[in-house]
Amino acid sequence: MAVTVSLDKALDKAFEDKSLQEILAAPPSALAGLTEAADQKLLDVLKIKTIADLGNNKYFRLAAALVDLAEREG
């Protein structure tokens, strides 16, 4: 089954027409609202180079899981 998702508001303009694999390989600043300065900070502090690294980071995943649990507990 094919799935289509519009990421126009989630990504910088330059990445809106890229494949999912290209987006995952892009630096975090490809996400709308993050700057190249954020790329450097994420790299320096957490060794995050790509959107895939950001999404797979154990701290961000844990935080997201805790938020999801809290919403269900509510």
Protein Blocks (a to p, Z undefined) as FASTA:
>chain_A
ZZdddfklmpcfklmmpcfklmmmpcfklpghiafklmmmmmmmnopabfklmmmpmklm
mmmmmmmmmmmmZZ
